[in-house]
Amino acid sequence: MRLGLPTTDGPPRRPDRPVADAVRGHWVDRHAPEALRPYLRLARIERPIGWWLLLLPCWWSAALAAVAVGRPGPDPWHLVLFLIGAVAMRGAGSTYNDIADRDLDARVERTRLRPLPSGRLRVRHALAFLVLQALVGLAVLLQFNGTAIVVGLASLAPVAIYPFMKRVMPVPQLVLGLAFAWGALMGWVALTGRLDPAALWLYAGTIAWVVGYDTIYAVQDIEDDEIAGIKSSARFFGSRVREAVAACFGLALTGIGIALFLAGIGLLGLLGVLAFGAHLAWQVWRLDPRDGARALRLFRSNRDAGLILFAGLALDAIWQGLA
């Protein structure tokens, strides 16, 4: 049997079109060779928000660790490594998720044009691509100290189980949060070689942020998820989804705020977290559970929220380190 291609027991091959939530006019759709497009889409290259959201907690943690040890700013080399690693591991995680979810994805309007359910890519080719991306991530991880390597490898546990949680957990975003917030530990341990309470509080706050923004994202799929039997926080909270997102963001600010206090943050870092909180409040105010297009825009705006917080932490580290 030729997996992923048109067969009597598989989905028909659909036209080569970008999925609904891809960035319009992205270079993958305009310039990438047609043979590479399914792989690039499997890695979500045309949806960069994913690797941004994986990267930002790493950068927060790196900047906060710099404040704690008195270093004038986060280590630039670490920031570059985290960038490469975030793109590679987000691609690997997405590839793994799509392999596991290919049957479910075929039943959801937003995801049925992904490379595997659309029949544009065979499963064995996706597996080979998964291994390649994982090797890139491993090469990045090996550049850090031994403790950071162990902590980084431990992140594979929530990544491995997440695709299956949407079948059994009412709020699978909690497991996604465990995975996507892991960078809040990595930046700290990469610089200090240990895990301190500040890093753990940052991790806890970041988990709540992930649950909040991914609940916004899940608003797009409520009707299709009900038909396909996919569980999500947006379905679970129902008409109270705005209140639930507000609670998640409140918990995020609490955890992150405690982390900043423990690390000895100064005025610039405080201004950064206040601006971050204002952005989260704006998202809650603008959220309309009936408007999937707006939900997607709000979800994507978390990149800007995260960059605001990083700027405050990094500037605070520079200021304190040079003072």
C-alpha positions in Angstrom: 0.0 0.0 0.0 1.3 3.5 -0.9 0.7 5.5 2.3 -0.4 9.1 1.8 -1.3 8.7 -1.9 -4.8 8.2 -3.3 -6.0 4.7 -2.4 -9.3 3.1 -1.6 -8.5 3.5 2.1 -6.9 6.9 2.1 -7.9 10.5 1.4 -7.9 11.7 -2.2 -5.0 13.9 -3.3 -6.2 17.5 -3.1 -4.9 20.6 -4.9 -1.7 22.2 -3.6 -3.1 25.1 -1.7 -2.0 26.6 1.6 -3.9 25.8 4.7 -6.4 28.3 6.1 -4.3 29.8 8.8 -1.0 30.1 6.8 0.5 33.5 6.3 -0.8 34.8 2.9 1.7 35.3 0.2 4.5 33.6 2.2 7.7 32.8 0.3 7.0 29.0 0.7 3.9 29.4 -1.5 5.4 31.9 -4.0 9.0 30.8 -4.5 9.8 27.4 -2.9 10.2 24.5 -5.4 7.0 22.5 -5.6 8.7 19.3 -4.4 9.8 21.0 -1.2 6.6 22.7 -0.3 4.9 19.7 1.4 8.0 19.4 3.7 8.1 23.1 4.4 4.4 23.1 5.2 4.9 20.0 7.4 7.4 22.0 9.4 5.0 25.0 9.5 7.6 27.3 7.9 4.8 29.3 6.3 3.3 29.8 9.8 6.3 31.3 11.7 4.2 32.2 14.8 4.8 28.7 16.1 8.5 28.9 16.3 8.3 32.4 17.7 6.1 31.1 20.6 8.5 28.3 21.2 11.5 30.7 21.1 10.3 33.5 23.2 10.3 31.7 26.6 13.9 30.7 25.9 14.8 34.3 25.3 12.9 35.4 28.4 14.7 32.9 30.5 18.1 33.8 29.1 17.5 37.5 29.8 16.2 36.8 33.3 19.2 34.6 34.1 21.4 37.4 33.0 19.7 39.7 35.5 20.1 37.2 38.2 23.9 36.7 37.7 24.7 40.3 36.9 25.6 39.7 33.3 25.2 42.8 31.0 22.5 41.2 28.7 21.6 37.7 27.6 24.3 35.7 25.9 24.0 36.5 22.1 25.3 33.0 21.1 22.6 31.4 23.3 20.0 33.5 21.6 21.1 32.4 18.2 21.2 28.7 19.3 17.7 29.0 20.7 16.5 30.5 17.4 17.9 27.7 15.4 16.6 25.1 17.9 13.2 26.6 18.0 12.7 26.5 14.3 14.0 22.9 14.1 12.1 21.5 17.1 8.9 23.3 16.2 9.1 21.7 12.8 9.9 18.3 14.3 7.0 18.6 16.8 4.6 19.7 14.0 5.7 16.8 11.8 5.2 14.3 14.6 1.9 15.8 15.5 0.7 15.6 11.8 1.8 12.0 11.5 -0.2 11.1 14.7 -3.2 13.3 13.7 -3.4 12.7 10.0 -6.8 10.9 10.2 -8.3 13.6 12.5 -6.9 16.4 10.4 -8.7 15.0 7.4 -12.0 15.7 9.2 -11.3 19.3 10.2 -11.8 22.1 7.6 -8.7 24.1 8.7 -6.3 21.1 8.7 -7.5 18.9 5.8 -5.1 20.5 3.3 -2.0 19.7 5.4 0.5 17.5 3.5 -0.4 14.1 5.0 -4.3 14.2 5.1 -4.3 15.9 1.6 -2.2 13.0 0.2 0.7 15.2 -1.0 3.3 13.4 1.2 3.8 9.8 2.2 4.1 8.9 5.9 7.6 7.4 5.5 8.9 10.6 3.9 7.4 12.5 6.8 9.2 10.2 9.2 12.5 10.7 7.5 12.0 14.5 7.6 11.1 14.2 11.3 14.4 12.5 12.0 16.4 15.1 10.1 14.8 18.0 12.0 15.4 16.2 15.3 19.1 15.8 14.5 19.4 19.5 13.9 17.7 20.1 17.3 20.1 17.6 18.9 23.1 19.3 17.4 22.0 22.6 18.9 21.3 21.1 22.3 24.8 19.6 22.4 26.3 23.1 22.4 25.1 23.7 25.9 26.3 22.5 29.3 25.5 19.0 30.6 22.6 20.0 32.8 21.0 21.9 30.0 21.3 18.8 27.7 19.5 16.7 30.3 16.8 19.2 30.8 16.4 19.7 27.1 16.0 15.9 26.5 13.4 15.7 29.2 11.2 18.1 27.1 10.6 15.2 24.7 8.1 13.6 27.1 5.3 16.2 26.9 6.0 16.5 23.1 5.5 12.8 22.7 2.2 12.5 24.5 0.5 15.8 23.4 -1.0 14.6 20.1 -2.9 11.9 21.9 -4.2 14.1 24.7 -6.8 15.9 22.5 -8.5 12.5 22.3 -8.8 12.0 26.1 -8.2 15.3 28.0 -10.8 18.1 28.1 -8.0 20.7 28.2 -5.1 19.2 26.2 -3.6 22.7 26.0 -2.2 21.9 29.5 0.1 19.3 28.0 0.9 21.7 25.1 1.9 24.2 27.7 4.3 21.8 29.4 6.1 21.5 26.0 5.9 25.0 24.6 6.9 26.6 27.9 10.0 24.4 28.3 12.3 27.2 27.0 11.6 29.1 30.3 13.8 26.5 31.9 16.4 26.2 29.1 17.6 29.8 29.0 18.2 29.8 32.7 20.0 26.4 32.9 22.1 27.2 29.9 23.6 30.2 31.6 23.7 29.0 35.2 24.0 25.2 35.0 21.2 24.7 37.5 17.4 25.2 38.0 16.5 27.8 40.5 13.0 28.8 41.9 12.9 31.8 39.6 13.2 29.5 36.5 10.5 27.2 37.8 8.1 30.2 38.5 8.8 31.5 35.0 8.0 28.0 33.6 4.7 27.9 35.6 3.7 31.3 34.4 4.6 30.5 30.8 2.5 27.3 30.9 -0.5 29.5 31.8 0.3 31.9 28.9 0.4 29.0 26.5 -2.9 27.6 27.7 -4.4 31.1 27.3 -3.2 31.8 23.8 -3.9 28.3 22.5 -7.4 28.6 23.8 -7.8 31.7 21.6 -6.4 29.7 18.7 -8.8 26.8 19.3 -11.8 29.2 19.0 -11.3 28.7 15.2 -12.1 25.0 15.3 -14.9 24.7 17.9 -17.6 23.4 15.4 -15.2 21.1 13.5 -13.7 19.7 16.7 -17.2 18.8 18.0 -17.9 16.9 14.8 -14.6 15.1 14.8 -14.6 14.4 18.5 -11.5 16.4 19.2 -11.3 17.9 22.7 -10.0 21.4 23.3 -10.1 24.1 26.0 -12.3 26.3 23.8 -14.9 23.5 23.7 -14.5 22.8 27.4 -15.0 26.4 28.5 -17.7 27.1 26.0 -19.5 30.4 26.6 -17.0 31.2 29.4 -14.0 31.2 27.1 -13.2 34.9 27.6 -13.2 34.5 31.3 -11.0 31.4 31.0 -8.5 33.1 28.9 -8.5 36.0 31.3 -7.8 33.6 34.2 -5.0 31.9 32.3 -3.3 35.3 31.5 -3.8 36.4 35.1 -2.0 33.2 36.3 0.7 33.8 33.7 1.4 37.3 35.0 1.5 36.0 38.6 4.0 33.3 37.9 6.2 35.5 35.7 6.0 38.3 38.2 7.2 36.1 41.0 10.0 34.9 38.8 11.1 38.5 38.1 11.0 39.3 41.8 13.1 36.3 42.7 15.7 37.2 40.0 16.0 40.8 41.2 14.4 42.6 38.3 14.7 46.4 38.0 12.5 49.2 36.7 13.0 48.4 33.0 12.0 44.8 33.5 9.0 45.8 35.5 7.9 48.2 32.7 8.3 45.3 30.3 6.0 43.0 32.3 3.4 45.7 32.7 3.3 46.3 29.0 3.1 42.6 28.4 0.2 42.4 30.8 -1.5 45.3 29.1 -1.2 43.5 25.8 -2.8 40.3 27.3 -5.7 42.4 28.7 -6.2 43.9 25.2 -6.4 40.4 23.8 -9.1 39.4 26.3 -11.1 42.5 25.6 -11.0 41.9 21.8 -11.7 38.2 21.9 -15.1 37.2 20.3 -15.7 33.4 20.5 -17.9 33.7 17.4 -15.1 35.3 15.3 -12.5 32.8 14.2 -10.6 35.2 12.0 -10.2 37.7 14.9 -9.1 34.8 17.1 -6.3 33.9 14.7 -5.1 37.6 14.6 -5.2 37.7 18.4 -3.3 34.4 18.7 -0.6 35.7 16.4 -0.3 38.9 18.3 1.3 37.0 21.2 4.6 37.2 19.3 4.5 40.9 19.8 3.5 40.5 23.5 6.4 38.2 24.0 8.8 40.5 22.3 7.7 43.3 24.5 8.5 41.3 27.6 11.8 40.1 26.2 12.8 43.7 25.4 12.1 44.8 29.0 14.1 41.9 30.5 17.0 42.3 28.1 17.3 46.0 28.6 17.0 45.5 32.4 19.9 43.0 32.3 22.0 45.4 30.2 21.3 48.3 32.5 22.0 46.4 35.7 25.0 44.6 34.3 26.7 47.9 33.3 25.7 49.8 36.4 
